[in-house]
Structures are given as structure tokens and as C-alpha cells.
Amino acid sequence: MIRTFTEVKNALASGDTVVRILEGYLAQIESTKNLNAFLEVFEESARKKAEEVDQKIKDGTAGRLAGMVIGLKDNLCYEGHKVSAASKILEGFESLYTATAVQRLLDEDAILIGRLNCDEFAMGSSNENSAFGPVINPLGENRVPGGSSGGSAAAVAAGCCTAALGSDTGGSIRQPASFTGTVGFKPTYGRISRYGLIAYASSFDQIGPFTNDVADAALLTEIMAGPDDFDSTASTQPVDSYSSFSEKKASKVAVIKESFETEGIDPEVKAQTEAIIEQLKADGHEVEFVSFPYLEYMVPTYYVLTTAEASSNLSRFDGVHFGYRSSDAKGVEQTYKKSRSEGFGPEVQRRIMAGTFVLSNEYYDSYYTKGQKVRRVLQDKTNEILKDFDFILLPTTPTTAFELNAVSDPISMYLQDIYTVHANLTGNPAISLPIGKHSNGLPFGIQIIGQHFEEQHLFSFSNQLMKTETTA
């Protein structure tokens, strides 16, 4: 089973073809259908692209990603292909254009293999909110893969594609990466264009990769990153060579003290994270515990602000312009009410209602304005820490993957994101590395947060850490 791009290139160098590599992935998708990771497999367009890439390889004109097979989270647009954000309200909708990040991968001869299941409109931490049923974690019977990009994480972990794209609003790449033993990366806010990503919360969302090694995540980010005329929030900062790892050097690492004092952190997650800290010290890195006294405010702040943005963003799905329309509706008002009530699932409705409340005239200052002020405090404190340190280290998740239907209370589910929302609130790049293994046999991730637009340093340090842990 080919799991990394290095293995793809080695196979091609040994005489294999992109078509045969693709067929191997298609066979693996078929054999793992029980995971419910794929909502649709793009067999026809993927085979056509694979044949084109094989010809380009013969001609010596192939792009940097020739032979890499990539899955797309079902909230990324790909012209001529369906996209639904795993929601009934976009039933049968076909995209008229391709997302910028996706187009940049196609331009480098990546093959897109299918669209991947996710929590509806990227709202969830377990992939149980999809209108098309939950995704199963390939590493544990009856376990969730995390969310919202659970299908992307499961597909990469199960060897159904070389890499997959997800979106990260509050941990939706890093949390499922932790649960599935994959590498999950969220770039600096604005590093990758959001054009063609179906929005959940526009000031939080970022597209990023799932891979089986750091090198693939760095390469994909490097290719997708950069300014975009279609997205005014995409940064014009120059894109470094993320895939060229810098020489090993001692780094200064801050560990958030409060992350080890959280109720609900698994003792083994805590102990192994502490062991990694000791290993970093032994390798010559300077590691210090620092206080970040706002941990308990981060999840509430995140949900106040993201539900407000979701309420605004999702108002366009009305049963009138496109997507699902209730067949029972009579008149304009009923069309809005019935189409949205029938088209959106319970969690999406819950967040739209919460966001509408937060933005209401009577409560705007009490919730939304205050949430923005708290966000600024969190950003300032994070910047203060990163003035003295290169990176912040903490667990990605407090536990390993939980069982399906094990978390039924919405608040308990929201607290699954306690360690990951930090980087979305502050806009910092963050990565989850699969270097923890619990006695229950399931993996968990260690999270590294970097300085804004310092992806190159973050990838280099992550690569060092992965190599150290695999040889330790």
C-alpha cells in the first residue's frame, strides 16, 4: 500500500504508472466502503487525469505532484463535480468553478479521487453530523475519526489516497489527525486562499492537508499557499520553500501549563506528552512551562464568534436560489422556513440559532462585541509568548478517539476542541503530529503552534520531532 508521495515517486521510478497507482487506491476505497469516508468517487475524471499525467511523465513535462492522489473534503469546489458540505440542503448541487487551492494542485498534476464525508457544513468534532451518516475510524472498531474533516482523515489513514484536503475552523483538521494517526496541518490564517471553500466562519476557516508524513504536508501547503485575486483575505506575504527543511537547530519551546491541568485529560496522553518534552530537552531544545490563563475562555469565545459568522454565511441557503427546496412549501415565507428546516440538520440549526441570538440587537454587545475583545486578549497573549519562544507545544486532543454515539451532550462535544481552537482564534499555524500511542491501541497527536507565517520553521521542527520519536 502506497502511503506517501516518496513511495509514489519510487514506484514511478521503478516502472510503475500513475494509472496503476490510481487503480490500487480505487481498490482500497472499494474494500473500505464500510468506513463511509467517500461520498463520491471521481473514477472517470481521475482515470482521465492519470492517463494525462502518465503521458506528461513520458514527455518530461509533469508537474511537482505527478502521481499524488488526493481526496477532497466535501466543502471544496471542483468544477463539474458535486459538492454538498455533507448537507441535504445542497442536494444535487454541482460546482461551476474550482477552488483556488484545488486548482493549484491540479496545475501540478495531482489526481483528485473523490469527495470525502464530513460533519455538515464542517460543524462537529466526530463526523456524526453528516446528512449521509457517520464515518468510522479505520484504526478502531466503532470509533469516530474526529471532525469535522473525518472522511479526509479516515481516507488517508486507511490508505485510500496519498493525501486529502480538509478545512480547519476550530481544529477540524488537527483533531481528526490526532484520532487517526495522521499528520494534520492548519496554516496561518490567510496563507491559503479560501476561494471555493464553502464557508462556516470566514475569519476562522483555513484549508489544509492530511498526510502520512510531514514532507507531504509541507509540499502541499507550499503549492497551495500565496495571494489570490479572488480572496481579499489571502495574504500577499511571500511563500517560503516549506518542503526544504532547514538544518537542525535548538529551538525554544513553550508548553502551556494549563493544558496539563484540564479536567478530562487522559493520564496517558499527559504522561506521554511529558515524556516528549523530556526528549526535547535531551536533544538540546530549551523547553519551559508558561501560563496561558485563558484556556477556559477559548471554547466559549470560539462558539460565540463562529456561530455568529455561520448565521450570516448560511443565510444564502434559502431554498430559492439553489440546492434543496421543500416540496410542501406554498409561498415565499414557507419556502424559506420549510426548506431550511428540512435541509439543515440539528447541529447546523442549533448553531444558526445561537449565532442569530448572539447578533441580535439586544445581545450584540454582551456577546459578539465581548467575544471580539476576548479574541484580541488571546491574540496578544499568544504573541507575547511567541516573542520569547519559537513554538508552543500542547496535546492536540485530551483523549484518543471515542466510540460512536458516546458523546451526546453538545457542550461535551464542543469541549473536544479545547486544545485546538486556540490557533484559530489567534490565526497561528498549527500542526498535529502522530507521535502518541495509547495502551488502548489508538493514536493521539502532539500539537505544535508556530509564529504567524513561519510555516517553514514549523515544518522543519515537526520533521525533526517525528524523526526523533520514530528512532527513540
C-alpha positions in Angstrom: 0.0 0.0 0.0 1.5 3.4 -1.1 1.1 5.9 1.8 3.5 8.8 0.9 4.5 10.8 -2.1 8.0 9.5 -1.7 6.7 6.0 -2.2 4.7 7.2 -5.2 7.8 8.6 -6.8 9.8 5.5 -6.0 7.1 3.3 -7.7 7.1 5.5 -10.8 10.9 5.4 -10.9 10.7 1.6 -10.8 8.5 1.5 -13.9 5.0 1.8 -12.3 2.4 4.1 -13.9 0.1 6.7 -12.4 -2.9 4.7 -13.8 -1.8 1.6 -11.9 -1.2 3.6 -8.7 -4.7 5.1 -9.0 -6.2 1.6 -9.5 -4.6 0.5 -6.3 -6.2 3.3 -4.4 -9.6 2.7 -6.1 -9.4 -1.0 -5.0 -8.6 0.1 -1.4 -11.6 2.5 -1.4 -13.8 -0.4 -2.5 -12.5 -2.6 0.2 -13.0 0.0 2.9 -16.6 1.2 1.9 -17.8 0.3 5.4 -15.9 3.4 6.7 -18.3 5.7 4.8 -15.4 8.0 4.1 -16.2 8.8 0.5 -19.5 10.4 -0.6 -18.5 10.0 -4.2 -15.5 8.6 -6.1 -14.4 10.5 -9.2 -13.4 7.4 -11.1 -13.9 8.8 -14.6 -12.2 12.1 -14.2 -9.4 10.6 -12.0 -8.6 7.9 -14.6 -8.6 10.6 -17.4 -6.2 12.8 -15.4 -4.0 9.8 -14.5 -3.6 8.9 -18.2 -2.7 12.6 -19.0 -0.1 12.6 -16.2 1.5 9.4 -17.4 1.9 11.0 -20.8 3.4 14.1 -19.3 5.9 12.0 -17.4 6.9 10.4 -20.7 7.2 13.8 -22.3 9.2 15.2 -19.3 6.6 17.9 -18.7 4.9 16.6 -15.5 4.2 18.9 -12.5 5.6 18.6 -9.0 2.7 16.5 -7.8 2.6 14.0 -10.7 1.2 10.7 -9.3 -0.1 12.1 -6.0 -3.7 11.0 -5.5 -5.8 13.4 -3.3 -9.2 13.3 -1.7 -11.3 16.5 -1.2 -13.4 17.3 1.8 -17.0 17.8 0.6 -16.9 21.6 1.2 -14.3 22.3 -1.5 -15.5 23.2 -5.0 -14.3 21.3 -8.1 -15.8 22.3 -11.4 -18.2 19.8 -12.9 -18.4 17.8 -9.7 -20.9 17.7 -6.9 -20.3 19.4 -3.6 -22.7 19.3 -0.7 -20.9 20.2 2.6 -22.5 16.8 3.7 -25.9 18.6 3.9 -29.2 17.8 2.4 -29.7 21.5 1.6 -27.1 21.3 -1.2 -28.6 18.1 -2.6 -27.6 17.6 -6.2 -25.6 20.8 -6.5 -22.8 20.8 -9.0 -19.9 23.3 -8.7 -19.5 25.8 -11.5 -15.8 26.5 -10.6 -12.8 25.1 -8.8 -11.4 26.4 -5.5 -8.1 28.1 -5.9 -6.3 25.7 -3.6 -7.7 22.7 -5.5 -6.7 24.3 -8.9 -3.2 24.8 -7.8 -2.9 21.1 -7.0 -4.4 20.2 -10.4 -1.9 22.5 -12.1 0.9 20.5 -10.6 -0.7 17.2 -11.9 -2.3 15.9 -8.7 -5.2 13.4 -9.3 -8.4 14.1 -7.4 -10.0 10.8 -6.4 -13.3 11.8 -4.7 -15.2 13.9 -2.2 -15.0 13.0 1.4 -17.6 12.9 4.1 -17.6 15.5 6.9 -19.7 17.0 9.6 -22.5 19.0 7.9 -21.1 22.5 7.0 -17.9 21.5 8.9 -19.8 21.8 12.2 -18.8 19.0 14.5 -16.0 17.1 16.2 -16.9 13.5 15.5 -18.2 13.3 11.9 -21.5 12.1 13.3 -23.4 15.2 12.0 -23.2 14.3 8.3 -26.5 14.0 6.4 -25.0 10.9 4.8 -24.2 9.0 8.0 -21.1 8.9 10.3 -17.6 8.0 9.2 -15.8 5.1 11.0 -12.3 5.4 12.2 -10.2 2.7 10.4 -8.0 2.3 13.4 -10.6 1.4 15.9 -13.8 -0.6 15.7 -16.9 1.6 16.4 -14.7 4.7 17.0 -15.2 8.1 15.5 -12.5 9.6 13.2 -12.9 13.1 14.7 -14.4 16.0 12.9 -15.3 17.9 11.0 -12.9 16.5 8.4 -13.4 12.9 9.5 -13.7 11.5 6.0 -10.4 13.1 4.9 -8.6 11.8 8.0 -10.1 8.3 7.6 -9.2 8.1 3.9 -5.6 8.9 4.5 -5.3 6.6 7.5 -6.9 3.8 5.5 -4.6 4.2 2.5 -7.3 5.3 0.1 -5.3 8.2 -1.2 -1.8 9.7 -0.7 -3.2 12.8 0.9 -6.5 14.7 1.5 -7.6 18.2 1.9 -9.7 19.4 4.9 -10.8 22.7 6.4 -10.0 23.8 9.9 -12.2 26.2 11.7 -11.6 25.2 15.3 -9.5 22.0 15.0 -11.3 20.3 12.2 -8.0 19.1 10.6 -5.8 18.6 13.7 -8.4 16.8 15.9 -9.2 14.1 13.3 -5.5 13.8 12.6 -4.9 13.1 16.3 -7.6 10.4 16.3 -6.4 8.7 13.1 -2.6 8.8 13.5 -2.1 11.1 10.5 -0.3 14.5 10.1 -2.8 17.4 10.1 -1.8 20.9 9.3 -3.6 24.3 9.6 -1.7 27.2 8.0 -1.6 30.8 9.2 -5.0 32.5 8.6 -4.8 33.9 5.1 -1.9 31.7 4.0 -4.1 29.7 1.6 -7.0 31.2 -0.3 -10.5 30.3 0.9 -12.0 30.9 -2.6 -14.1 27.9 -3.4 -14.4 26.7 0.2 -18.0 26.6 1.4 -17.8 29.0 4.4 -18.6 28.1 8.0 -16.9 31.0 9.9 -15.0 33.2 7.5 -12.5 34.7 10.0 -11.5 31.2 11.2 -11.7 28.8 8.2 -8.4 27.6 6.6 -7.8 24.8 4.1 -5.0 22.4 5.0 -3.7 18.9 4.2 -3.9 15.4 5.8 -0.8 13.3 5.0 1.2 10.3 6.4 4.4 12.4 6.7 5.5 16.0 7.3 7.2 16.3 3.9 4.0 15.8 2.0 2.1 18.3 4.2 4.9 20.9 3.6 4.9 20.3 -0.1 1.1 20.6 -0.5 1.0 23.7 1.7 3.8 25.3 -0.4 1.9 24.7 -3.6 -1.5 25.9 -2.3 -0.2 29.0 -0.5 0.0 32.5 -1.8 -2.0 35.5 -2.8 -5.2 35.2 -4.8 -7.2 37.9 -6.6 -10.4 36.0 -5.8 -9.8 36.2 -2.0 -9.1 39.6 -0.4 -8.2 37.9 2.9 -5.4 35.8 1.3 -2.0 37.2 2.4 0.5 38.6 -0.1 3.4 37.5 2.2 6.0 35.6 0.2 5.7 31.8 0.3 8.9 30.2 1.6 10.2 26.8 0.4 8.3 24.8 3.1 9.4 21.5 1.7 13.1 22.4 2.1 13.7 21.6 5.7 16.2 23.8 7.5 19.2 22.4 9.4 18.6 21.1 12.8 19.0 23.7 15.5 18.0 24.2 19.1 14.6 25.8 19.5 12.8 27.5 22.4 9.5 25.7 23.1 6.8 27.0 25.4 4.5 24.4 27.0 1.1 25.7 28.1 0.9 24.7 31.8 -2.9 24.8 32.0 -3.2 22.2 29.2 -1.9 19.6 31.6 -4.3 20.7 34.4 -7.5 20.4 32.3 -10.2 18.1 33.7 -10.7 15.2 31.4 -7.2 14.9 30.0 -6.3 11.2 29.8 -3.4 10.3 32.1 -1.5 8.5 29.3 -1.9 11.5 27.0 -0.4 13.7 29.7 2.4 11.3 30.6 3.5 10.7 27.0 3.4 14.4 26.2 5.6 15.0 29.3 8.0 12.3 28.0 8.2 14.1 24.6 9.1 17.3 26.5 11.9 15.5 28.3 13.1 14.1 25.0 13.2 17.6 23.5 15.3 18.8 26.4 17.6 15.9 26.0 18.0 16.8 22.3 19.2 20.3 23.3 16.0 22.3 22.9 15.0 24.8 25.6 11.6 23.9 26.9 9.7 25.9 29.6 6.2 25.7 31.0 4.3 29.0 30.6 1.0 30.2 31.9 -1.9 30.8 29.5 -4.6 31.7 32.0 -7.4 31.9 29.4 -7.9 28.3 28.4 -11.4 28.1 29.9 -12.5 31.1 27.9 -11.4 29.9 24.5 -14.2 27.4 23.6 -17.0 29.8 24.7 -15.4 32.7 22.7 -14.9 30.4 19.7 -18.6 29.4 19.7 -19.9 32.9 20.2 -17.9 34.2 17.2 -18.2 31.2 14.9 -22.0 30.8 15.3 -22.4 34.5 14.6 -20.4 34.1 11.4 -22.2 30.9 10.5 -25.6 32.5 10.9 -24.6 35.1 8.4 -22.8 32.8 6.0 -25.6 30.2 5.9 -28.4 32.7 5.2 -27.7 32.2 1.4 -29.0 28.6 1.6 -32.7 29.5 1.4 -34.4 27.1 -0.9 -34.8 29.8 -3.5 -31.5 30.3 -5.3 -30.1 26.8 -5.4 -30.0 23.5 -3.6 -32.8 21.8 -1.7 -36.4 23.2 -1.9 -39.2 21.8 0.2 -41.9 20.2 -2.0 -44.5 21.0 0.6 -43.9 24.8 0.7 -46.5 27.2 -0.6 -45.4 30.8 -1.0 -42.1 32.6 -0.3 -42.2 32.5 3.5 -43.0 28.8 3.7 -40.3 28.1 1.1 -37.7 29.7 3.4 -38.9 28.1 6.6 -39.6 24.6 5.3 -36.5 24.3 3.0 -34.2 25.4 5.8 -35.9 23.3 8.5 -35.8 20.2 6.3 -32.5 20.9 4.6 -30.3 21.7 7.6 -29.5 19.0 10.3 -30.0 19.6 14.1 -26.4 20.7 14.8 -26.4 23.3 12.0 -29.8 24.6 13.1 -28.5 24.9 16.7 -25.5 26.9 15.6 -27.5 29.2 13.3 -30.0 29.9 16.1 -27.2 30.6 18.6 -25.5 32.9 16.1 -28.7 34.7 15.3 -29.2 35.2 19.1 -25.6 36.5 19.5 -26.1 39.0 16.7 -29.5 40.2 17.9 -29.8 43.9 18.7 -30.3 43.3 22.5 -27.4 40.9 22.9 -24.8 42.1 20.3 -22.6 44.0 22.8 -23.0 41.4 25.5 -21.8 38.5 23.4 -20.4 39.3 19.9 -18.6 42.5 20.9 -17.3 41.0 24.1 -16.2 37.9 22.1 -14.1 40.0 19.8 -12.5 41.7 22.7 -11.6 38.4 24.3 -10.2 37.2 21.0 -7.9 40.2 21.0 -6.7 39.4 24.5 -6.0 35.8 23.4 -4.0 37.0 20.3 -2.0 39.5 22.4 -1.1 36.9 25.0 -0.1 34.4 22.3 2.1 37.0 20.5 3.7 37.8 23.9 4.7 34.1 24.4 5.9 33.8 20.8 8.2 36.8 21.2 10.3 34.7 23.6 9.7 31.3 22.1 9.8 29.7 18.7 6.9 27.3 19.3 4.0 26.5 21.7 3.5 22.8 22.5 0.4 21.1 23.9 -1.7 18.0 23.3 -3.9 18.0 20.2 -6.8 16.3 22.0 -7.4 15.4 25.7 -8.2 11.7 24.8 -8.0 9.2 22.0 -10.9 8.6 19.6 -14.2 7.9 21.5 -16.9 5.5 20.5 -19.7 6.4 18.1 -22.7 8.0 20.0 -20.6 8.1 23.2 -20.8 11.9 23.4 -24.4 13.1 23.1 -24.3 16.4 25.0 -23.4 19.3 22.7 -21.4 21.1 25.3 -19.3 18.0 26.0 -18.7 17.7 22.2 -17.7 21.3 22.0 -15.1 20.7 24.7 -13.3 18.2 22.4 -11.8 21.3 20.7 -10.3 22.7 23.9 -6.7 22.5 22.7 -7.3 23.2 19.0 -9.5 26.4 18.9 -6.5 28.4 20.2 -4.7 28.6 16.8 -8.0 29.5 15.0 -8.8 32.3 17.4 -5.3 33.8 17.0 -4.7 32.8 13.4 -1.4 31.0 14.1 -0.2 28.0 12.1 -0.5 24.7 13.9 0.2 21.0 13.2 -0.8 17.7 14.8 1.9 15.1 14.8 1.1 11.4 15.3 3.7 10.5 17.9 1.5 9.3 20.8 0.2 5.7 21.2 -2.2 4.8 24.0 -2.3 1.4 25.7 -5.8 1.0 24.1 -4.0 0.7 20.8 -5.2 4.1 19.5 -3.0 7.0 18.4 -3.1 10.6 19.6 -1.3 13.7 18.4 1.0 16.3 19.8 0.3 19.8 18.6 2.9 22.5 17.8 1.8 26.1 17.2 4.1 28.4 15.3 4.6 32.1 14.7 2.5 33.8 12.0 3.7 32.9 8.5 6.6 30.9 9.9 5.4 27.7 8.3 8.9 26.8 7.1 10.3 26.7 10.7 7.2 24.8 12.0 7.6 22.1 9.3 11.3 21.8 9.9 10.9 21.4 13.6 8.0 19.0 13.1 10.1 16.9 10.8 12.9 16.8 13.4 10.4 15.8 16.1 8.9 13.0 14.0 12.4 11.6 13.2 13.4 11.7 16.9 10.3 9.9 18.0 10.5 7.2 15.4 14.1 6.5 16.4 13.6 6.8 20.1 
